[in-house]
């Protein structure tokens, strides 16, 4: 697969400086750290000058260690960005590029100019458009989807609304808004009952399968809603879909070209005690799942999955990268499950694995994403 040459840095004759930003306030903090570990280990330092910056669970931006081993998940240990006495502060004007380090009682010091931010933050306050809006305010280029696509992609409810409006199939669902379960329980229960069993109950705006429950008996619905509300006051109740869980990686195009789709992959849960591909299976239970890539699908189904993935990416006006998860039913219908605008990005995550199988290696994929970000104009587009 063709990749493009590295665009010039802010300072001629130097490598473009990349703020590798990770951590954050969501429940996916540790996964973000693990993603950063993979990027810091693989990034081509002859082409790029990485500047690691972490965000603590409380939202403080700090200078982080440029040491991949410090951010990996090892033997079940979940890494975490620790607080510091010094804060990292982005430029607050469109003409500025200098990132400052502020220490109480001391003169501000410069971390240096940054050409592009790689925001490897999953979940709320990072993948939902809030961080993207902050970067847009200062005309800072960054990898990945913009404000609207990030916000819509993060909210599974509105993602479905947009996809349906573009003629893409989604699983039937009921939204339980904050307070509605207490006010309108009987009406909601009647609508949910019509969906049939099994049901999947999900936080509307969370990732990594956090807070998701499979419900085979309506008696368990209350507990499932409570579990989902621990991550988001807005809950989605979905009809279970009988089909294979297939994923497809999408990469933005250059110069107005259409997005590109990888060969699809498949998640196969081998542990019979797991009802679905949950958080532990994804990140802690290495022997419980099989990641089949490329998925064993007929050529016409592969083409259909790729088409739906690209159309989903375009429906949300996404940019840079996204992983589109679908169901392929026994009669070969492709149903959109969700889109992840900042998917897991460790070397072993499905997004880079699918591109590896499609001819684009991990380090080359990082190059491609940074190049796309630097090519993209700032402001309205």
N, C-alpha and C positions, 0 to 999 in steps of 0.2 A: 504494500500500500504506500502511495506517495505521501510524503510529509513535506512541509515547507521550511525554508530556511528561517533561522532565528531573526526576528525583527530587531532593529537597533535599540540599544539601551538609551536611557535618558542622557547619560554622559557618554559621548562618542569614545570608542576604544575600550569600553568596559563591558562586562557581561551584564545582561539585564538582571536586576535584583528582584527576587521573588520572595514576598512575605508568605511563608507557609504558616497559615493560621489554623489553629486547632483547639480542641477542648470544648468550651462552651457550657451553657447553663442547662442543657437538656439532659434527659436520661441516657442519651447516647454519648455522653462525655468520653467515656473510656474507648468507645469504638472510634471516635474521632482521633484520639491520641494514637491508636493503633494504625489508622489510616496514614497519619502524619509520619509514623515510623517507616512505613513502606515507601513513602515519597522521599523522605530524607535519605534513605539508604540507596535509592535507585536514581535520583535525579542526576543528570549529566552536569557535573560541576565545572566542566570546561566550557559549557554553553550558558549556564545559569548560576547565579550567586544567591543561594537560599538564605533567608533570614527567618529562623523559627520564632514565632510569637504564639504564646498560649493564652487562652481565656479560661479563668478559673470558673468553678461552678457558681460563684457569686458575681461573675461578670467582669472581673478585673483582667486587663490586658497586661501581660508580663513578658519579658525577654525569656525565651525558653532554651533549654540545652539543645545544641546541635548534635544530638546523640540518639540515633534510632533505637538503640537498646533500652533507653530510658522510657520509651513510649510504647513498647510492645506488650501484648498480653502474653505472659509467661506463666505456665502452671496455674492458670486460673486467676493470677494476680491482675487486677484491673488498674491500669495507670491513671494518674490524675495530675492535672496542672495545679501546682501549689501557689498560694498567695505570695506576694513580694512586697517589699517596702517601696518599690519603684513602679510607676505606671507607664505603659506604652501608649502614646497618643498619636492618632492619625492626623495628617494635615487637614485643616478645616476650611481651606480655600481652594478654588479650582486651579489657581496658578502655582500652588505649592506641591512639593513632593517629599519634603523632609519629614521623617517620622521622629518624634521626640520621646525621650525618656525623662519622666518627671519624678524627682525624689524630693520629699518634703524637706525644706530648709536648704536646698542646694540649687545651683544654677542648672537649668535644663540642659541635658546633653543630647546630641543628635545620634540617632541610630542610622541615619543616612537616608538618601532618597530611595524610594521603592517604585519600580516600574509596573509591577503587577502583583495582585494578591491572589493566592490560591487558597480559598476558604474551605478547608476540609472539615466543615462542621455539619453534623447531621442533626436533624430535628429542629424544634422551636429555637428561636433566637440565633439562627444561623443558616438554616436551609429554607426558611419560611418567608424570605423577602425582607426581613428587618435589617439584617447585616448588609444585604445588597443595596437597600435604600441608603444606608449610611455611607457606603462607598460611592454610590451615585452622586450624593450631595457634594462630594469633593472631586468628582471626575477621576476617581481612581479606577483603573482597569482591573478586572478580576475574572477568574475562571468561572464558567458556569452560567446558569439561568439568571435572568434579570428579576426585578421586583415582582412583577405580575406572575410570571411563570413559576417562580419559587413559591409564592403564596398559594396559588391554585394547586400546584403539585403537592404541597404539604397538607392541604385540606382535602381529605379523601371525598368529602361530600361535593365540594365545588369541582374537583377533578372529574367526578362522574357527570356533573351537570354539563361541563364543557365538552367532555367526550361524547355524551349523548347528542348534544347539539350539532356535532360534526359527523353524526351517523355511525359512531363507534359503539359497539355493544358493551354493556357493563352488567354486573350482577344486580338484580333487584335489591332494594335496600330501604331502610327507614332511618331517619335522623332523629336522635333524641337530644334535643337542645338543652342547655343548662336550665334546670328547674322543671323541665317539661315532664319528666318521669313522675314527679310528685304531683303536678297539677293535672296532667292528662293521662294518667296511667292506663285507664280502661281503654281509651281510644287508641293509644299507642300499642297496647297489647293486642288489640283486635287487628291492627295493621300488621304487626309483627307476626301474629299467628298465621296470617294469610301467606307469609313467605314460605312457611313449611320448615321442617327440620332436615338436616342440621342448620344451625345459624352460626355465624361468626360475629362476635361483638368486639368492636375496635375503638380505641381513641381516634377521633377524626384527624388529629394532628400530632401523630407520633410515628416513629419508625422502629426498625430492628425488631419488629413483632412485640414491642413492649405493650403490656396491658391487653393483649388479644386473648380471647377465650373462644373455644368451640363449645357450643351449647347443643346437646342432644336431647335435652328435656327442659321444657319451659320453666320447670321448678328451679332451674339453675340460672335463669335469666337475670334475676336481681343481683346475684353475686357477680355475674359477669359484667354488668353495668357498673357496679361499684369498683371492680378491678380496673375497668377502662377509665373511669373518672379519676383514678389516682394519677393519670397522665394527662388527661384533658377533660374539661367539663362538658365538652360536646362529644357525643358518642354515635357511632354508626353501627347499625345492626344489619348484616348482609345475609342474603340467602346463600347457603352453601352451594358451590358449583361442583358437579361431578366432572372431573377432567384432570389433565396433566398440568402441573405448574411449570410453565415455560418462561424464561427470561430472555430479553434481547437488549443488547447494548447499542445506544445511538450516539453518534458523534456528529457535531455540527459540520456544515460544509464551508468551504472557502469561497469568498467573493460572490456570494449569492447562490452558490450551488446548494442543492438539496442535502439534507442530513444523510448520513450513512448508517446503515444497520449492520451489525455483526452477525455471525452465525449464532443461532439461539443456543441456550443452555437449559438444563433441567435440574431441578432439585428433587431428589428422591430420599425420603425419610425412611431409614432402615430400622430405627428403634420402634418397635410396635407399641411401646408405652407412650409414645408421643403422638398427640392427635394431629399435629401439624408442625410446620417448620418454625419453631418458636425461638426466643432469644438464646436459650442455652444450647439448642441444636446448632444455631448459627455460629456462635462464638466460643462455646465451652465444650461441646460434645463432639469432638472431631470424628469419632467413630460412629456417630449416630446417623449421619447423612452421607449421601453420595452426590457429588456435584458432577453431573454428566455433561461434558462439553466437547464437541457439539452434541446437541440432543439428537437422539435417533428419531428423526421425523422424515416422512416423504418429502421430496423436493418441493412439491406444490404447497405443502403445509409450511415448510420453512419460508417460502416466498410470502405466504399469507401472514405469518407472524412478523416478518420484517416489514411488510407493508403497514400493518396495524401499528407497529412500534414507531415508524417514521411519522405516520399520520397523527399519532398521539403526541409526539414531540412537537409537531407543527401546530396542532390544535391549541396547545398551551403557549405557543410562541417561545418555546424553550431555546436555549443557546448552550453551546459548549458540549455538555454531556448529559445524558439521562439513561437510566435503566428502566425499561418498560416491562412490567410483569403481567403475563396473561395466563388465561386458562385455555387449553385446547380440549374441547369436548370430544366424546367418542365419535360424534358425527362431523368432526373437524371444523366446528365453528371456533373462532378466536374471540375471546371475551377479555376486555381490559380489566385487570385487577387493580393495578396502581402504577404510578410513575414516580421514580426517585430521581430528583434533580441533582442530588449529590450522593450517589450510591457509595456503598462500601468500596474502598479503593486500596486495600492492602494487596500485595502481589497474589494472594490466594482468593481474593474476592471474585465474585462472578463477573463483575463488569470488566476488569482487566483480563480475566481468563478468557472471556468470550472474544475479546480483541486479539489476544494471543493466538487463539485458534483461527482467527480471521487474517492473521499475517502481520499484526502490529504488536510488538513487544511492549513490556511495561514501561521501560525508560523512554521508548519512542512515543508511547501514548502520552506520557507526561509532557514531552516536547511538543506534541501536537496540540494538547490542551492549552499550554502556555502561549503557543504561537497564535492559536485562534483568539485567545483573550487579548493579545497585543494588537492583532489586526482589527479588532472590533472598535468602532468609534465610540467615544463617550457621548453622553447626552441622549436625546431621543433618537431611536433607531427602529 
